[in-house]
Amino acid sequence: MAVIEMPALEIYPPSSWQPLDEAICQLKHYDWLILTSANAVSFFFERFEKIGHRADLEALKLAVVGKKTATVLKRYNLKPNFVPSNFVADALATDFPEPVAGQKFLFPRVENGGREILVQAMMSAGATVAEVPAYESGCPQEPDVTAIAALQTQCIDVITFASSKTVRHACQLFEQGLGTDWLRFLDNVAVASIGPKTSETCRQLLGRVDIEATEYTLDGLTQAMERWASASLA
């Protein structure tokens, strides 16, 4: 099996560090720190190590989404207090281990384009949620030429998506590299999605989903593709 990468997401600092820095200086006023991605962990602690106080952090409880996020957290010698069984941010609200009413949450997140369901659910339940930009993500300026050539020559069997944003960006890059009729180059390509929210975006922009992970992780996506491949060869 050969894998061709086509970057569809670029990660970089937020437009200003000030909101995050101010939140870090006020950590002792929060009950929980919510981290929903490895990028949020990395960028948060990049700033925390410059201006934060370990004692303030140790008084916080940590809620993280996903195995990868928890793994990155371990690099800072920290363990999460809560990881939802479903590795999606919305599960934090539905599966939270204690009442959230009256509690204060700090939520470092992507600056633009993040999902609002988690924050709305927490606030509706009586929590206070402070959202601060910790990083930004955007679409690469140009598509990868190798990936575009592989699509043109019908050498791709499966295309994978790990987030809704990568679906949207990929569609922009496909049009840029393949022209306005880019969708026809995917006619014989299976569309694989990491989970329900990503699948929803795939259906909106690509018209279908052929493979969906049952565990919403990259390992789960790989396993779903393996099952699909085995069924196709049977």
N, C-alpha and C positions, 0 to 999 in steps of 0.2 A: 504494500500500500504506500502510495506517495502522498505527501501533504504539501499543498501550495498555500502559503500565507498571503492574505491580502489585508494589511492593516486598515481598519475602518474606524479607529478611535485613537485620538491623541490626547494624552493627559498632561496637564501643565498647571502651574499655580493659579490661584484665583486672582481676580483683578486687584484685590487689596487683602493684605493680611490683617488689617486692623480689627475686623469683627471677630476673627478667630483668636487673635492675641488677647483681646479684651475678655472673651469668654474664658480663656485659659487662666487669666488672672483672677477670675471669679469662680473657679471650680468649686470652692468650698460651699458655694450657695446652691449647688446642684445635688440631686440624689442619684441620678443615673446618667451614664454616658452611652449614647447609642452609636454604634459603628456598623454600617451596613455594607462595607466593601473593604477590600484590602487597600485601595487607594485612600480611603478615609482614614484608616489606621496609620498608614505611612506619612501622610501629610500632617495629620494631627500631631503625631509624636515628633515630627521634624520641628514643629514650632514649640511643642511642649518642652523639649529638651533644651531649648534656648531660653525660655522665659518662665517655665512652670516650676512648681514645687511638688516634690514627690509625696509629701505628707497630704497635700490636698487631693492628689490622685488616689491615694490609698483609701481615702474615705468614701470614694465613689464606688457604686456598683456598675458593672459593665454588661451591656447587652449587645451581642454581635449576631450578624446574620451570615451563616455559611461556614463550612469547614476551613476554607482558604482564609477568610477573615480571622478566624480563631487562631489559625496557624501563624499568621503574620503577627498577631497580638503576642504570641509566645516569645517572639524575638525581644520583646520589651519586658520579659519575665512577669507577664500578667496572664491571668486566667479569667475567662468570662464568667459572670454570675448566671447568665441566661443565654441559651442558644435555642431558638425555636426549631421544632422538628422539621418543619418545611422551610427550606433555605430561601425564603423570600421575605422582603422587608415587611409586607403586610401581616405576616404571621406573628410579628412582634406584638402587635396590638391584640390579636385574637387569642394568643396563647400566653400572654404575659403572666408570670407566676404570682403576682400580687396586685392588689387594687392600685390603680394609677392615680386616682383622684387625690388632688392635693400635692402630688409629687412634681418635682422639677427635673426636666430632661434636657440635656445638651445634645444636639444632633448635628455634628459636623458632616457636611454633605457636598455633593457637586454643586457648583454655583448656579448652573442653569439646566433645566430639563429634567430634574428629579421628579419622582412620583410623590404625590401629595396625600395618598390614601392613609399612610401610616400616621402622619402628623394630624390629619383631620380626625382620625379615629381616637388617637390619644387625647386630643383636646376635647373631643366630644364626651370622653369619659371623665373629664375633670382635671387632666394633667396640664401643666405648663410646659411647652416645648419651645426651646430656643434653637432656631435653625441658623447655622453660620456656614458660609462658604469655606470649604477646606481645600478644594481643588476645582479645576475646570476641565471639561472634555470637549473635543471638537472633531470635526471631520478632516482627514488629511486633504491636502490641496490637490493631489493627483492619485489616481489608482495605480496599483502595482502592475507593471507592464507584463510580467510573467503570468499573473492570474488572468488578466484580460485576454492574453493570447491563448491560454488554456480554455477559456470559455468560448472563444471564437472558433477553436478547432475541435470543440466538443470533447475535450479530454477530462472533464470534471464529472464525477458521479454523484457527489454529495457536497452541498454547501452548508456550513454550520453557522449558527448565530447564537451568541451567548447573552445578548441583551437587545431590548427594543431599539436602543440608540444605534447599535451596530447595524441593525436591519435598515434603519432610515439612511444612515451614512452610506452603506453598501449600495443602496439603490441610487443615490446621487453619483457614486463613483462608477457604477455600471453604466449609467446614462452618459457620463463624461467619457468613458472609454469605449463604449459599444454603440452609442447613438441613441436616438429616441425610441427605437424598437428593441432596446436591450432585453426586454422580458422574454423575447423568443429564444434567446440564447440559454435560457434556463428551462426550456420545455422538457428536456430529458435529464434534468438535474434534480435529485431529491433535496428537499429543504428540511434541514434538521434544526430543531429549536431546543433550547435549554429548559424551557418551562412555559407555563400558560400565558404569562404576560408577553413574553417574546413571541409566542405563537400567535397571539392576537394581532400583533403588529405585522407578522409575516402574512397573515391572511388579508390584512388590509392592503398591504403594498405588493405582495407577491401572489395573492389569490389562493394560497394553500400552505399546508404543513404536512410533510410526509413522515417525519420522525419527531417524536417529542420525548424528552427525558422524563422518567418518573421520579428520579431524585434530581433536584434542580442544581446540579453541580457539573463541572466539566467531566468528572469521572462518570457521572450519571448519563451525560450526553454521549460519551464514548460507548458506554454499555448499550444504550439505545440504538446506536448505529451498528454495533456488532450484532444485535438481535435482528435488526432490519436486513443486514447483509446475509445473515444465515437463512432468514426466511426467503430472501430473493433467490438464493442458490438452491433451495430445497425443491 
